[in-house]
């Protein structure tokens, strides 16, 4: 196929507005050829920022240090709370509140109801109002609600708290997912999505150690049981992170309000996305929204999204450990951290490999196979404790698959910013509807820890996920062929719109034919002209 350098936008020929040369941006292949030393090549593979140069490197390190750090910390705290419910249940909550029925599953159900109710309104809100204002404000309220869990004296009050927390959290994941996909290029995106999503296993690891420490040192302090202190600590930690969000969250490159990025750095940000071919976020209208349902995308992506989430089967690992009657409370909380450590390593490794090879599906296929093996082991439920331990632990590698799916879909839908944002929110909404009954039917508390039919169902779900992945890849390629799209230098499909770019650069290109350099000048002039007219780009 022919290579398209840029996704076409209106071009305004001219020189850089401030007389300075345009930012130097390299294609991935150019950077690999430039970097010669073995140490530098190793650093590039560990973290791609080391392979950048000049203004692009400075910009990328800023975005990582502010945006990525904040998103990881924020999502970590949200996941920490969800995990704390399970850890608190096996660390005294069950006995203190006399929870001997399906209360644990109902905690998740009420949270799902709140999340479902908040999904659509929150997406509309963050589309109309700056996410850098909406999300940190929601997080501050969330912190206060989290701490109220420590005061709950019955299951009914916890139901109300979980409902409100789900309502508040509904905007967080879809917004973060959309924002990350709006700032990073394909050679960077897989690792960043993995780090974002790996906040989940990291939170689970912290929760186990924190709960073990709290149970040992704070149980009874101030007349409160140890599990109550866990929620108080969670809320206290969240407050400064929420306040940091007002500064760290930059919104989007085309509508950025970050005080730590200069107009020149915003120029770099917009040129990067323009070069990749990724359209900037835009206002959601009813016409655009309903037009999306006339495409294949919702009907293939949303099932795949939910199969990927339902394929997780290790949530009740600690209940199985408790049933063995051989581990202390501290050990029950700490042992699962080994699985979450495996998830962290596999998430980074698979994300990095997918960035290096420029494809997401091969890595995801390996993850799906491993998940299937683990689910089959638990479906059989062998008498060996070691075999069941293996089945649970290998399932944690499934964490690495979800960010690969987010990366793949973000690139496949880069021509439509609404699909990139709204479909994730809709996927979450559907998942919450399933969550109303899923755990009650597939994982009934009375069968714990041996869910006789549950693990067989999970094996089937993973099989359906594999089929869905194949269909998704086929539909993406089919759409690209039908629309006459071409593959650019990043391996992404863009529309065949080279004539405008080539005509604008041909008249200014020298005898050396250095069209790419001239095109960057043209693009820079266009963005800087817009910046001069309206402030930040």
C-alpha positions in Angstrom: 0.0 0.0 0.0 1.0 3.6 -0.4 2.3 5.5 2.6 0.4 8.6 3.8 2.5 11.0 5.8 -0.3 13.0 7.4 -4.0 12.9 7.9 -5.2 15.8 5.8 -6.4 19.0 7.5 -6.6 22.6 6.0 -3.0 23.7 5.2 -1.9 27.3 5.5 1.4 27.8 3.8 4.0 30.1 5.4 6.9 30.3 7.8 6.8 29.6 11.5 5.0 32.4 13.3 7.9 33.3 15.6 10.6 32.8 13.1 11.9 29.7 14.8 12.4 26.4 12.8 9.5 23.9 13.2 9.8 21.2 15.8 11.9 18.2 14.7 9.7 15.0 14.7 11.0 11.7 13.7 9.3 8.6 12.4 9.9 5.4 14.4 12.2 4.0 11.8 14.3 7.2 11.7 14.8 7.1 15.4 15.9 3.5 15.3 18.4 4.3 12.6 19.8 7.3 14.5 20.3 5.5 17.8 23.4 3.4 17.5 24.8 2.6 20.9 23.7 -0.6 22.7 22.9 1.2 25.9 20.7 3.7 24.2 18.9 1.0 22.3 18.2 -0.8 25.6 16.8 2.4 27.1 14.6 2.9 24.1 13.1 -0.6 24.5 12.5 0.0 28.2 10.9 3.4 27.8 10.5 5.0 24.3 11.0 8.6 25.6 14.8 7.9 25.6 14.6 7.4 21.9 13.2 10.8 21.2 15.2 14.0 20.8 14.9 17.7 21.3 11.5 19.2 21.9 9.5 16.0 21.4 11.5 14.2 24.1 11.0 17.1 26.5 7.2 17.2 25.7 6.8 13.5 26.1 8.5 13.4 29.5 6.3 16.2 30.7 3.1 14.4 29.6 4.3 11.2 31.3 5.2 13.0 34.5 1.9 14.9 34.8 -0.9 13.2 32.8 0.2 9.5 33.0 1.3 9.7 36.6 -2.0 11.3 37.7 -4.1 8.8 35.8 -2.3 5.8 37.2 -2.5 7.2 40.8 -6.2 8.1 40.4 -7.2 4.8 38.9 -5.1 2.9 41.4 -7.1 4.5 44.3 -10.4 3.7 42.7 -9.4 0.1 42.2 -8.0 -0.1 45.7 -11.5 0.7 47.1 -13.2 -2.0 45.0 -10.6 -4.5 46.2 -10.9 -3.4 49.8 -14.5 -4.6 49.9 -13.4 -8.2 49.2 -10.4 -7.9 51.6 -12.6 -6.4 54.3 -15.1 -9.2 53.9 -12.5 -11.8 54.8 -10.9 -9.7 57.4 -13.7 -9.1 59.9 -16.5 -7.4 58.1 -18.5 -10.6 57.5 -18.5 -11.4 61.2 -19.0 -7.8 62.5 -22.0 -7.1 60.3 -23.4 -10.7 60.2 -23.1 -11.0 56.4 -24.0 -14.7 55.9 -26.0 -14.5 52.7 -25.4 -13.0 49.3 -24.4 -9.5 50.7 -20.9 -9.6 49.2 -22.3 -10.0 45.7 -25.0 -7.4 46.3 -22.3 -4.9 47.2 -21.0 -5.4 43.6 -24.5 -5.3 42.2 -25.4 -1.9 43.8 -22.1 -0.5 42.7 -23.0 -1.7 39.1 -26.4 0.0 39.3 -24.8 3.3 40.2 -22.2 3.0 37.5 -24.8 2.2 34.9 -26.9 5.2 35.9 -23.9 7.5 35.7 -22.4 6.2 32.5 -24.2 8.2 29.8 -24.7 11.5 31.8 -21.0 11.5 32.8 -19.9 11.1 29.2 -22.1 14.0 28.1 -20.8 16.1 31.0 -17.1 15.5 30.2 -17.8 16.2 26.5 -19.3 19.6 27.4 -17.2 20.6 30.3 -13.4 20.3 30.6 -12.4 16.9 32.1 -9.7 18.8 34.1 -12.4 20.4 36.1 -15.0 17.6 36.2 -12.9 14.6 37.1 -10.9 16.0 40.0 -14.1 17.5 41.5 -15.8 14.1 41.3 -12.8 12.5 42.9 -12.9 14.8 45.9 -16.6 13.9 46.5 -15.7 10.2 46.0 -13.0 10.5 48.7 -15.6 11.7 51.2 -18.1 9.0 50.3 -15.4 6.3 50.6 -14.6 7.2 54.2 -18.2 6.9 55.1 -18.0 3.2 54.6 -16.1 3.0 57.9 -19.2 4.3 59.7 -21.6 1.7 58.2 -23.3 -0.6 60.7 -25.3 -2.7 58.4 -25.4 -4.2 54.9 -28.1 -1.8 53.8 -26.0 1.3 54.5 -23.1 -0.2 52.5 -25.6 -0.8 49.7 -26.3 2.9 49.5 -22.6 3.9 49.7 -21.7 1.5 46.9 -24.5 2.8 44.7 -23.2 6.4 45.1 -19.6 5.4 44.5 -20.6 3.6 41.3 -22.4 6.8 40.2 -19.3 8.9 40.9 -16.8 6.6 39.2 -18.8 6.2 36.0 -16.9 9.0 34.2 -13.3 8.0 35.3 -12.3 5.0 33.2 -13.8 6.1 29.8 -12.5 9.6 30.2 -9.0 8.5 31.1 -9.0 6.0 28.2 -10.0 8.6 25.7 -7.5 11.2 27.0 -4.6 8.8 26.8 -5.5 7.9 23.3 -5.4 11.5 22.3 -1.8 12.3 23.3 0.3 9.3 22.4 1.5 7.8 19.1 1.4 4.1 18.2 4.9 3.4 19.3 4.1 4.7 22.8 0.4 3.9 23.3 0.6 0.2 24.2 2.9 0.7 27.2 0.9 3.7 28.4 -2.5 1.9 28.2 -0.9 -1.0 30.0 0.5 1.1 32.8 -2.9 2.8 33.2 -4.7 -0.5 33.4 -2.0 -2.1 35.5 -3.1 0.2 38.3 -5.7 -2.5 38.9 -3.3 -5.3 39.9 -1.0 -2.8 41.6 -4.0 -1.7 43.7 -4.8 -5.3 44.5 -1.2 -5.8 45.6 -1.3 -2.7 47.8 -4.6 -3.7 49.2 -3.4 -7.0 50.4 -0.3 -5.6 52.1 -2.3 -2.6 53.5 -5.0 -4.8 54.9 -2.5 -7.2 56.4 -0.7 -4.2 58.0 -3.9 -2.5 59.2 -5.3 -5.7 60.7 -2.0 -6.2 62.6 -1.4 -2.7 63.8 -4.7 -0.7 63.8 -7.4 -3.3 64.6 -9.2 -1.8 67.6 -7.5 1.6 67.4 -9.9 4.3 68.3 -12.5 1.6 68.9 -12.7 0.8 65.2 -12.1 -2.6 63.6 -9.2 -3.0 61.2 -11.3 -3.3 58.1 -13.0 0.1 58.8 -9.6 1.8 59.0 -8.9 0.5 55.5 -11.6 2.7 54.0 -10.5 5.7 56.0 -7.0 5.4 54.8 -8.2 5.0 51.2 -10.2 8.2 51.3 -7.3 10.2 52.9 -4.9 9.1 50.3 -7.3 10.1 47.5 -7.7 13.7 48.5 -4.2 15.0 47.5 -4.3 13.0 44.3 -7.7 14.6 43.4 -6.2 18.1 44.0 -3.2 17.2 41.8 -5.7 16.4 39.0 -6.6 20.1 38.6 -3.0 20.7 37.5 -2.0 17.5 35.9 -5.0 16.7 33.6 -4.4 18.6 30.3 -7.7 17.8 28.6 -6.9 17.3 24.8 -4.2 18.6 22.5 -6.6 20.8 20.5 -8.2 22.2 23.6 -5.5 22.1 26.2 -5.5 24.2 29.4 -2.4 22.7 31.1 -0.2 25.4 32.7 2.9 23.2 32.3 2.8 23.1 28.5 3.9 26.1 26.5 2.4 27.0 23.1 5.4 25.5 21.5 4.9 22.2 23.2 1.2 22.2 22.3 2.4 22.7 18.7 4.5 19.5 19.1 1.4 17.7 20.6 -0.8 18.6 17.7 1.8 17.9 15.0 2.3 14.4 16.5 -1.4 13.6 16.3 -1.7 15.1 12.9 1.2 13.0 11.7 -0.3 9.8 13.1 -3.7 10.7 11.5 -5.7 10.8 14.7 -8.6 13.2 14.7 -9.1 15.5 17.7 -12.1 15.1 20.0 -15.2 17.0 19.1 -18.6 17.9 20.4 -21.0 14.9 20.5 -24.3 15.6 18.6 -27.3 13.5 18.3 -26.8 13.2 14.5 -23.2 11.8 15.0 -24.3 9.6 17.9 -27.1 7.8 16.0 -25.0 7.7 12.8 -22.5 5.5 14.8 -25.2 2.8 15.1 -25.4 2.5 11.4 -21.8 1.2 11.4 -20.5 -2.2 12.5 -18.4 -0.8 15.3 -20.8 -0.9 18.3 -22.0 -4.4 17.5 -18.6 -5.9 17.3 -16.6 -3.8 19.8 -19.1 -3.8 22.7 -19.4 -7.6 22.9 -15.6 -8.0 22.7 -15.2 -5.4 25.4 -17.5 -7.3 27.7 -16.2 -10.8 26.9 -12.7 -9.4 27.9 -14.0 -8.2 31.2 -16.0 -11.3 32.0 -13.0 -13.5 31.3 -11.5 -12.5 34.6 -12.1 -15.4 37.0 -9.6 -14.9 39.9 -11.7 -12.5 42.0 -12.5 -15.2 44.5 -9.0 -16.5 44.9 -8.9 -15.3 48.5 -12.1 -17.2 49.4 -10.5 -20.4 48.1 -7.4 -19.8 50.2 -9.6 -19.2 53.3 -11.5 -22.4 52.7 -8.3 -24.4 53.0 -8.1 -23.5 56.7 -4.3 -23.4 56.7 -3.6 -19.7 56.2 -3.8 -16.8 58.6 -5.8 -13.6 57.7 -2.5 -11.9 56.8 -1.5 -14.7 54.5 -4.9 -14.8 52.8 -4.4 -11.1 52.0 -0.8 -11.4 50.9 -0.7 -14.6 48.8 -2.8 -13.2 45.9 -0.3 -10.4 45.5 1.9 -12.9 43.7 -0.7 -13.2 41.0 -1.0 -9.4 40.7 2.7 -9.1 40.4 2.5 -11.6 37.5 -0.1 -9.3 36.0 2.1 -6.3 36.3 5.0 -7.9 34.6 3.0 -9.5 31.8 1.1 -6.2 31.2 4.3 -4.2 30.7 6.0 -7.0 28.6 3.0 -7.6 26.2 2.4 -3.8 25.9 6.1 -3.2 25.0 6.2 -6.0 22.5 3.0 -4.8 20.8 4.5 -1.3 20.5 7.7 -2.8 19.1 6.0 -4.9 16.4 3.3 -2.4 15.7 0.5 -5.0 16.1 -1.8 -5.7 19.1 -3.6 -8.9 18.2 -0.7 -11.4 18.3 0.1 -10.5 22.0 -3.6 -10.6 22.9 -3.9 -14.0 21.3 -1.2 -15.4 23.6 -2.9 -13.9 26.6 -6.3 -15.4 25.6 -4.8 -18.9 25.3 -3.2 -18.7 28.7 -6.5 -17.5 30.2 -8.3 -20.4 28.6 -5.9 -23.0 30.0 -6.4 -21.6 33.5 -10.2 -21.6 33.3 -10.2 -25.2 32.1 -8.1 -26.2 35.0 -10.6 -24.7 37.5 -13.5 -26.0 35.5 -12.1 -29.5 36.0 -11.3 -28.7 39.7 -8.5 -31.3 40.2 -7.9 -32.6 43.8 -4.4 -31.2 43.7 -4.0 -27.9 45.6 -1.0 -27.0 43.4 -3.0 -27.5 40.2 -5.8 -25.2 41.4 -3.2 -22.7 42.5 -1.7 -22.7 39.0 -5.2 -22.3 37.5 -5.9 -19.2 39.6 -2.4 -17.6 39.1 -2.2 -18.0 35.3 -5.6 -16.2 35.1 -3.9 -13.0 36.3 -2.1 -12.7 33.0 -5.5 -11.9 31.6 -5.0 -8.3 32.9 -2.5 -7.8 30.0 -5.2 -8.4 27.4 -7.5 -5.5 28.2 -5.1 -2.7 27.5 -4.1 -4.4 24.3 -7.8 -4.2 23.2 -8.0 -0.5 24.2 -4.9 0.3 22.2 -6.1 -1.7 19.1 -9.5 -0.1 19.1 -8.1 3.4 19.7 -6.0 3.0 16.6 -8.7 1.3 14.5 -11.2 4.1 15.4 -8.7 7.0 15.2 -10.8 8.5 12.4 -13.7 9.0 14.7 -13.1 10.6 18.1 -16.6 9.9 19.2 -16.3 6.2 18.7 -13.0 6.2 20.7 -14.7 7.8 23.7 -18.4 6.8 23.6 -17.9 3.1 22.8 -15.8 2.6 25.9 -18.5 4.2 28.0 -21.2 2.1 26.4 -19.1 -1.0 26.9 -18.9 -0.2 30.6 -22.7 0.4 30.7 -23.4 -3.0 29.2 -20.9 -4.5 31.6 -22.7 -2.9 34.6 -26.1 -4.4 33.3 -24.5 -7.8 33.2 -23.0 -7.1 36.6 -26.5 -6.8 38.1 -26.9 -10.6 37.9 -23.6 -12.1 36.7 -21.9 -12.7 40.1 -25.2 -13.9 41.6 -25.7 -16.5 38.9 -22.1 -17.5 38.0 -20.5 -17.1 41.4 -23.3 -17.8 44.0 -21.8 -17.3 47.5 -23.3 -20.5 48.8 -21.1 -22.5 46.4 -17.8 -20.7 47.3 -15.1 -21.4 46.6 -15.9 -24.2 44.2 -18.2 -22.7 41.6 -19.1 -25.9 39.8 -20.8 -24.3 36.8 -19.1 -20.9 37.0 -15.6 -21.8 35.8 -17.1 -23.8 32.9 -19.1 -20.7 31.9 -15.8 -18.7 32.0 -14.1 -21.1 29.7 -16.9 -20.7 27.2 -16.7 -16.9 27.5 -13.0 -17.0 26.7 -13.8 -19.1 23.7 -16.3 -16.5 22.5 -13.8 -13.7 23.1 -11.3 -15.5 20.8 -14.0 -15.6 18.0 -14.9 -12.0 18.6 -11.3 -10.9 18.3 -11.0 -12.6 14.9 -14.3 -10.9 13.7 -13.1 -7.5 15.0 -9.8 -7.8 13.1 -11.6 -8.9 9.9 -14.1 -6.1 10.1 -11.3 -3.5 10.6 -9.5 -4.7 7.5 -12.7 -4.9 5.5 -13.6 -1.3 6.4 -10.1 -0.1 5.4 -10.4 -1.8 2.0 -13.9 -0.5 1.3 -13.0 3.1 2.2 -9.8 3.0 0.1 -7.6 3.7 3.1 -3.8 3.6 3.0 -1.2 2.7 5.6 0.9 5.5 7.0 4.5 5.3 8.4 3.1 4.3 11.8 1.3 1.3 10.3 -2.1 2.9 10.8 -4.8 3.2 8.2 -5.8 6.7 7.1 -7.9 8.1 4.2 -6.1 8.5 0.8 -5.8 12.3 0.9 -2.3 13.0 -0.3 -3.0 15.3 -3.1 -3.5 18.4 -1.0 -0.3 17.7 1.1 1.8 16.9 -2.0 0.7 20.0 -3.9 1.4 22.2 -0.9 4.9 20.7 -0.4 6.0 20.2 -4.0 6.3 23.9 -4.8 8.4 24.5 -1.7 10.5 21.3 -1.8 14.1 21.8 -2.9 16.1 19.8 -5.3 16.8 17.3 -2.6 13.1 16.5 -2.5 12.8 16.9 1.2 9.0 17.2 1.2 8.6 15.9 4.8 10.6 18.8 6.2 8.6 21.4 4.2 5.4 19.8 5.2 6.2 20.1 8.9 6.8 23.8 8.2 3.4 24.1 6.6 1.7 22.3 9.4 3.5 24.3 12.1 2.5 27.5 10.4 -1.1 26.4 10.4 -1.2 25.4 14.1 0.8 28.5 15.2 -1.6 30.8 13.2 -4.5 29.2 15.0 -2.7 29.6 18.3 -2.0 33.3 17.6 -5.6 33.9 16.8 -7.2 32.1 19.8 -4.6 31.6 22.5 -3.5 28.0 23.1 -4.1 25.5 20.3 
